[in-house]
Amino acid sequence: DIQLTQSPSFLSASVGDRVTITCRASQGIRSYLVWYQQKPGKAPKLLIYAASTLQSGVPSRFSGSGSGTEFTLTISSLQPEDFATYYCQQLNSYPRTFGPGTKVDIK
Amino acid sequence: EVQLVESGGGLVQPGGSLRLSCAASGFSFSDHYMGWVRQAPGKGLEWVGRIRNKADSYSTDYAMSVRGRFTISRDDSKSSLFLQTNSLKTEDTAVYYCARIYRNNWGEDYFDYWGQGTLVTVSS
């Protein structure tokens, strides 16, 4: 199975900050990576697919990049509604593993 | 509007079984692959499995942790997805989400819509 790691696991930031989350795969997965946002008690929401393509309706302050084994999710200017946990997921092979998550909290 | 509504969760003893259901509406259910994801209390997301559509023979894939114990099925006539869970263990305690899979032109298939989840608690 492909293992995904995320760093940091926890991040404290202020409104307006630029935030970057990294997802690393245990083997190359081309650009077959997606990012989800999950708020407490809610289902995950798709943010980015194909490593860098914004899902319809997602604000442009979110962006993704990377290929192979290293990927990043960037929030250019953190907004109050962005405080949540973020997960990456690889789509290169089965099982479709998720990263352990990065919780973004209010400083 | 796409809607996915799970049901069937509850308290079950170790070794027991539960059948989870997911009622879909607002899209052509039969065209889509569908999947299940679970989340143990306070933990991250775990991919459980996926079922393809009729055109792809309703084939399934499962996480190793549930293979041989869980079975995903679907009834396209009722726009419904199912997860039969057998030989349940305490570590299967989780919120179970059903999700629609979207397949793009680059060969990716990812969850684009999710239900609200149903809680399964395995405890004696």
Chai-1 contact restraints between the chains, C-beta under 6 A:
chainA,res_idxA,chainB,res_idxB,connection_type,confidence,min_distance_angstrom,max_distance_angstrom,comment,restraint_id
A,Y32,B,E108,contact,1.0,0.0,6.0,A-B,restraint_1
A,V34,B,Y110,contact,1.0,0.0,6.0,A-B,restraint_2
A,A43,B,Y97,contact,1.0,0.0,6.0,A-B,restraint_3
A,A43,B,W114,contact,1.0,0.0,6.0,A-B,restraint_4
A,A43,B,Q116,contact,1.0,0.0,6.0,A-B,restraint_5
A,P44,B,W114,contact,1.0,0.0,6.0,A-B,restraint_6
A,L46,B,D112,contact,1.0,0.0,6.0,A-B,restraint_7
A,Y49,B,Y110,contact,1.0,0.0,6.0,A-B,restraint_8
A,A50,B,W106,contact,1.0,0.0,6.0,A-B,restraint_9
A,Y87,B,L45,contact,1.0,0.0,6.0,A-B,restraint_10
A,L91,B,E108,contact,1.0,0.0,6.0,A-B,restraint_11
A,L91,B,Y110,contact,1.0,0.0,6.0,A-B,restraint_12
A,Y94,B,D61,contact,1.0,0.0,6.0,A-B,restraint_13
A,P95,B,W47,contact,1.0,0.0,6.0,A-B,restraint_14
A,P95,B,A63,contact,1.0,0.0,6.0,A-B,restraint_15
A,R96,B,W47,contact,1.0,0.0,6.0,A-B,restraint_16
A,F98,B,L45,contact,1.0,0.0,6.0,A-B,restraint_17
A,P100,B,G44,contact,1.0,0.0,6.0,A-B,restraint_18
A,G101,B,G44,contact,1.0,0.0,6.0,A-B,restraint_19
